[in-house]
Amino acid sequence: MRPILRYMLAWSIILVVVLVAAVIEGVSQTKRPIAVDDLFRFKRLSDPELSPDGKYIAYVVGTVDKEANRTNTDVWLVPTSGGEPRAIAASPFSENHPRWSPDSKTLSYLSTSSGTAQIYLYDIVTGATRQLTNHYSGASLQMFSPDGTMIAFVSSVYPEYSTLSFVECQRRTRERDEAREQSKMKGVVFDRLLYRHWDSWTDFKRMHIFVVPVRGGEPRNLTPGDRDAVPNSSTFSAGDDFHWSPDSKEIAYSAGVMPAREEAWRTNLDIVVVDVQTGAQKTLTGNNLAADAYPRYSPDGKWLAYRAQSRAGCESDKWDIILLNRANGSTMRLTNTWDYSVEQIEWTADSKTILADVQDNAESVLYALSVDGKTAPRKLTETGAASAISVAQNGSIAFAHSTLTRPHEIMLLNIKDKQPVMKQITSINSAMLADIVWGSVEKISYMGAEVRNQAWMVLPPNFDVTKKYPVVFLIHGGPQSAWLNSWSNRWNMQVWAAQGYVIVAPNPTGSTGFGQKFVDAVSKNWGGTPYRDIMQCVDYVLRRFPFLDSTKMAAAGASYGGYMVNWMNTQTNRFKAFVSHCGVYNFHSMYGTTDEVWFDEWEHGIPWENPDFDTYSPHKFIQHAQTPTLIIHTGNDFRVPLQEGIQYFTALQRRGVPSRFLYIPDEGHWVLKPQNSAFWHTVIFEWLAQYLKT
């Protein structure tokens, strides 16, 4: 090659490299950190439902309308073989909970377009839609019978009317509700507990199971009486909490606590089966005084699987899988030696395998368990958070999946593959995600007070290792919960890191997914080992990561996490600021005003019986608190009622500790309305900046 040609070629290569580098640099400069408003711009995918023939997945997409201060949900459909998703039920109203007919030709869903949630049926071939139900008390959790002739659903009614005809029950329910609404006298008399729950006053209506012919007709109440037919607490729910037998002759369900007056302090749910034709009922789990829930018939009809706990009153006890032989009534605890607590469970079509959603070392993964008990459980996913499982006859499994850097999308895998690989089916937020530069995520392990603990660390976007960064420790609620490798629209670590903080989220004693012994160790020990675990985490990350500024640290948390930062304020002065959302302050007032009494009795005991009831109650040590604190509480939080935040704010103000109180009257334990959420973030980040960025 001539020298001049070599010269020109060399410069051409250099020019190309420079241009490519410029393009890459330009692209990187167009990326930006995630902002709070992005949480409202992302589409919110949920509830994927795979058709029995494996050809389609129906799912729900939530779109936030910040101006209207609400999230609208629509039902979408996507082919599993590829192709464009399409909305099949989209309106200004709420459409959700898609469920397939056994022949995959009809999709049922719920819509509020007629005023209350009713069942609609969509023909997959023709696209025709018809309304199946139209009654005052509405419908939820609808499910086709295996023979395709009936739909079971849940509706709330006054128990004293539940034995009447459906028409008469609806008439009396409507008249009673309307009379109360129109009355100028608003007084209500209660004679038992659980008169309010989570964020609502119960009115002592009961959730009953009804059946209605698919062709139309009058629904029948299969579970009349003063007892719920699905768990009235989300603590014990794993999805659609009842199930049809394969021959469509009976329904198994999770019956509420009896007698009703004890349901606020007992966890004794039972599996009951009801004959669809006669209404005759039979309790299958009467000998277990703990919770039995989420029954699932095997497709061949041989087994009834369900989730069960062993210790009465312990809502965070390990959930095992129980197999009940329908021929002879014998039972087998499938997960007796398995130290994982199962969430949702579903059968494969051959009745040989049960799929389970479990927390495993800060991930929420899928396992396949052989019912013969001879094969070790098979792990199907490794990382991220999998949920909402549905199974097709061909072995395909659809589920929702997210990570700390990606909102939920639908994934598909096939259990028949030797090494199942997740295939992403939807990409509803891909364009927005491409514009964002994420903070690096690291999973760290450190020695806690007694055993090794795990924590997440999220760095700010565009992190510079030569700089010093303030650090915020996030403390999770529960306390029997965990920070997972999952997306959150409320406590989103990436959004917090984008404010310029290193985020450290420890999973201390009490956290789920690290064995039941670790979970149990928090009870009657709220401010003991878990607090020492967290402080060990503080010391560890400060030693290991020199870019953390030990003079600019804060901690924030909600519920138990709010309690923990309240407790930390009475135990240490190492932090510049705290944020306490709906946190427990006074164990005595908490016990007397919370809704689910069983929780407090298991965690601390009964106050007049346990002399150590308030050993770790922050109110006893408030004289030591001196760290500036933002207190947040909501008006409809009946789990950790409003007076907890008010008491804490009063004490800090009286002692002259810098403090601020954010009161949101129209929210429950969580802040869900878009404009409230935006303001919540604004107030928190302004508070942190005041103490960490000066």
WOTAWO-V68453 format. One line per field, one symbol per residue. phi: phi as a letter, one per 40 degrees, with the letter a starting at -180 (. if undefined). psi: psi as a letter, one per 20 degrees, with the letter a starting at -180 (. if undefined). burial: # if it has 9 or more other ideal C-beta (glycine too) atoms within 8 Angstrom, else .. Layout:
phi->???
psi->???
burial->???
This chain:
phi->.cdccccccccccdccdccccccccccccccaccbdcccccccbcafcbccdcgcbbcabbcbcbcccgabcbbbbbbccchhccbcbabacccbafcaccccgcbbcabaccchbcbcbbbccccgcbbccbabdcgaafcaccdcgcbbcabacacccbccccdcccccccccccccccccccbcbbbbacgcaafbbccgfcbcbcbbaccchiccbccbchcacbbdcbcdbcbhccaaccdcgcabcaccccbcccbccbbbccbcbbbccccgcbaccbccccccbafcaccdcgcbbcacabbbcgbcbcccccbbbcccbgcbbccbdbbcbbcbcbaccccgbbbcbcbcafgbbbbbbbcccgcbcdbccbbbgbbafcbbbccgcbbacaabcbaccbcbbabccccbdbcbccbacbccccccbccccbbcbbacccbbcbbabbbccdfcbccccbcbbcbbcchccaacbcacbcbbcccccccchbcbbbcbcdhccgbhccccccccfadccddccdccccdccccccbccccccbbbbaabgcccdccccdccbabcbcabbbbfccbbdcccccbccccdcccccbgcdcbbccdbdbcdccbccccacdbcbbabcbcccbcdcccccccdcccccgcdabbbbbcbbccbcbcdcccccdcdcccccccdbbbc
psi->pqghghghgghggggggggghgggggghhiqqqqrghhhihqqoqrlpopqhijhqpqrpppppnhgilrppqqprppqhiqrpqqpinpriappamppqqhjjippqrqqjhjgrprpqppohghjqpqpgqmrgiaqrlqpqqhijirpqrpqprphiiiirqgghggghggggghgghiqiojqppqjrrkiqpfjqphjkqqoqpqqpqhirapqpoilrrmpqiqpipihjqjcokrqqqhjjhrpproqrpqqhijiijqkmqqpqqpphghjpqppikhioiapprmqoqqhiihqoqrqqrhopinhkqporppppoigijqqpohkhjolqpqdqqqqrhjjiqppqoqpoljqorpqpppiijhpqppphqgraoqrmpqprhjiqpqqqpraijprprpqprpiiqhnppppphqlijggghhippqpqppoqprobhhrqrqqqppqqqkpoiirppqpppppraeimaqormrqpjfmohhgghiijqpppnqnapiqqjkqhghghihpkkgjdggghgghhgggghhghniipoiimqrqqrqdhhggghgghhiiqkiqhqqooolqpgohghggiirgnhhghhhhiaphihoijgkgkphhijhiipippppppqqhkoignrhhghgggggggghijppqqoopohkqbhqohpghggghggggghhgghhiij.
burial->.....#..#.......................##.#.###.###########.#.###########..#.########.#....#.###....#########.#.#######....########....#.###.#.##########.#.##########.##...#.###.###.#.................#..####.#..########.#....#####...#######..###..######.#.########..#.###############....#.###..#.##########.#.#######...###.#########.......###....##########.#.########.##########.....#.###..#########.###########.##########......#..##.##..#...#.##.#.##.#.#....#########.#.....###################....########.##############.#.##.###.###.##########.###..#.###..####################...#################..############.#.....##.####.##..#.################.######.###.#.#.######..###.#.##.##########.######..
